[in-house]
Structures are given as C-alpha cells and as structure tokens.
Amino acid sequence: MRNRDGFTLLELVAALSLSAVIGIWAAGFFGSQMHEYKKQTQILKTEELADRVCFQITSRLDHAFLFRVDPKESSVLYYCEGSGELGEQWEQISEEDLGLGAEKEYEVRLDFSDTQSQKAVSEITVLYKGEKVYSRTIRLSSVYGYLEDGEDEKGENENKDGSLSW
C-alpha cells in the first residue's frame, strides 16, 4: 500500500483546468454585465439630460405669446411674453442659455427651424463624444393658444396618426 500525503500531478492538472474554465466563463459573464451596466447608465444619463433641457425650455416659454427664429441661426429661438407690439421685449433661448457646460462628454444641440409664430417646435439632440445618441421633439403652443389658418383643433401634442408626442 502507498502512503497518500498529497495529490497526484494528474489530479492537480484536472483541478486547475476546471478552475480555469470556470474563471474564463465568470470573467466573460461579468464583463458583459459591466458593459450592459455602462450602456444603461449612458442611456439614463442621456434621457435625464434631455428631460432637463425640455423642462428648461418649457418653463422659459410658459408665458410666451409669439415665437420667431432667425433662418440663418435655427439654434436660437426668440420669444415674446407680451402682445408682440413694437417696444415689447423679445427674449431668446439657445444652447448656451441652458447652462450645460458641466457635461463634458455630452453635448446638446437645439433646432427651432420648424417654429411658427404661435407654435414653438424644438428638436433636441444629445451627442455623446460627438455621436448622436438621443433625439426628442417638443411642441409648445402660444400661451393664448390661437389656431392659425388651416390648423385643426386637435390636441397640440397629438400627431396625425393619433399618437401623442411630448
């Protein structure tokens, strides 16, 4: 009879091989989970940034009566909180006015080119490291809500197919 004080070389190689297979599987599993976590965190941060921009725009345009956009600079919206008569003070809202300079990797672009005199339309685009990752359109009516000629009386946020847009 042999005295067995330890493991044989074959047993050690088998145990190490099994440990290596389990380790490689665990690393792949946790690596993919970390990748998915980072992706979901980026989506959440992007949507939160777009929500903040929407809130700032809607709160600033809450009492606006008239809107206009310079055709050469569609990223700036001019709005009036009065009747629009001569001498009324026109305010503006632009990307720089939103105070988002602290967001280093993210950039927000605004496009007000579809704005009409009594309906502000803003296309909000969020870029992450220069790449477009999120886009949202908001439509805001004049505070008095007058309909322009040819407009129907559907809800301001209702699309032609009946779906709602924010």
C-alpha positions in Angstrom: 0.0 0.0 0.0 1.0 3.5 -0.8 1.0 6.4 1.6 -1.1 9.2 0.1 0.0 12.5 1.6 -0.9 14.7 -1.3 -2.5 15.0 -4.8 -1.1 13.4 -7.9 0.0 15.5 -10.8 -3.0 14.4 -12.8 -5.4 15.5 -10.1 -3.7 18.9 -9.9 -3.9 19.4 -13.7 -7.6 18.5 -13.7 -8.4 20.8 -10.9 -6.5 23.7 -12.4 -8.2 23.1 -15.8 -11.6 23.1 -14.3 -10.8 26.3 -12.3 -9.6 28.0 -15.5 -12.7 27.1 -17.4 -14.9 28.4 -14.6 -12.8 31.6 -14.3 -13.0 32.3 -18.0 -16.7 31.8 -18.0 -17.1 34.1 -14.9 -14.9 36.8 -16.5 -16.9 36.8 -19.7 -20.2 36.9 -17.8 -19.2 39.7 -15.5 -17.6 41.6 -18.4 -20.8 41.5 -20.4 -22.8 42.6 -17.4 -20.4 45.6 -16.8 -20.8 46.5 -20.5 -24.6 46.4 -20.2 -24.5 48.4 -17.0 -22.4 51.2 -18.6 -24.7 51.2 -21.6 -27.8 51.5 -19.5 -26.1 54.2 -17.4 -25.4 56.2 -20.5 -29.0 55.9 -21.7 -30.3 57.0 -18.4 -27.9 60.0 -18.2 -28.8 61.0 -21.8 -32.6 60.8 -21.1 -32.1 62.8 -17.9 -30.1 65.5 -19.7 -32.9 65.7 -22.4 -35.5 65.9 -19.7 -33.6 68.8 -18.1 -33.4 70.6 -21.4 -37.2 70.1 -22.0 -38.0 71.4 -18.6 -35.8 74.5 -19.1 -37.3 75.2 -22.5 -41.0 74.7 -21.4 -40.5 76.7 -18.2 -39.0 79.6 -20.1 -41.7 79.5 -22.8 -44.5 79.0 -20.4 -45.9 82.5 -20.8 -44.7 83.2 -24.3 -47.1 84.7 -26.9 -45.1 84.9 -30.1 -42.1 83.0 -31.4 -39.6 83.6 -34.2 -36.4 82.1 -35.5 -33.6 83.6 -37.5 -33.4 81.5 -40.6 -29.6 81.8 -40.5 -29.4 80.6 -36.9 -32.0 78.0 -36.2 -30.5 77.0 -32.8 -31.8 80.3 -31.3 -35.5 80.9 -30.5 -36.8 84.4 -29.9 -39.9 84.7 -27.9 -42.1 87.5 -26.6 -44.1 87.4 -23.3 -46.4 90.2 -24.4 -48.6 91.0 -27.3 -45.6 91.4 -29.7 -46.3 95.1 -30.3 -43.4 97.5 -31.1 -41.4 98.1 -28.0 -42.1 94.7 -26.5 -39.0 92.9 -25.1 -38.1 89.8 -27.0 -36.1 87.2 -25.1 -34.1 84.4 -26.6 -33.2 80.8 -25.7 -30.3 78.9 -27.1 -27.9 76.1 -26.3 -25.6 78.5 -24.4 -28.5 79.7 -22.2 -29.2 76.2 -20.8 -26.1 76.1 -18.7 -25.0 72.6 -19.6 -21.3 73.3 -19.7 -20.5 70.9 -16.9 -21.5 67.9 -19.1 -18.0 67.2 -20.6 -18.8 64.2 -22.7 -22.3 65.2 -23.7 -23.4 68.0 -26.0 -26.9 69.3 -26.6 -28.0 70.7 -29.9 -31.2 72.6 -30.4 -33.0 73.2 -33.7 -36.0 75.5 -33.8 -36.4 75.6 -37.6 -40.0 74.3 -37.7 -41.2 77.0 -35.3 -44.2 79.1 -36.4 -45.4 82.4 -34.9 -47.6 80.8 -32.3 -46.1 77.3 -32.1 -42.6 76.6 -30.9 -41.0 73.4 -32.2 -37.7 72.3 -30.8 -35.7 69.3 -31.9 -33.4 68.4 -29.0 -30.4 66.2 -30.0 -27.9 64.8 -27.4 -24.4 63.9 -28.6 -22.1 61.6 -26.7 -18.5 62.1 -27.6 -19.6 63.7 -30.9 -22.0 60.9 -31.8 -25.8 61.4 -31.9 -27.3 59.1 -29.2 -30.7 60.7 -28.5 -33.3 62.9 -30.1 -36.6 64.4 -29.0 -39.0 66.9 -30.4 -41.2 69.1 -28.3 -44.0 71.3 -29.5 -45.3 74.3 -27.4 -48.3 76.5 -28.2 -48.6 80.2 -27.6 -49.9 81.0 -24.1 -53.2 82.1 -25.7 -53.4 79.1 -27.9 -54.8 80.7 -31.0 -55.1 78.5 -34.0 -53.5 79.6 -37.3 -55.5 79.4 -40.5 -55.7 75.9 -41.7 -54.9 74.3 -38.3 -57.4 71.8 -36.9 -58.4 71.7 -33.2 -56.6 68.5 -32.3 -54.5 68.5 -29.2 -51.3 70.3 -29.6 -49.2 67.2 -28.7 -51.3 64.8 -30.9 -49.9 63.6 -34.2 -51.9 62.9 -37.3 -52.0 59.2 -36.6 -53.4 59.9 -33.1 -50.3 59.1 -31.2 -49.0 61.6 -28.6 -45.7 63.4 -28.8 -44.1 65.2 -25.9 
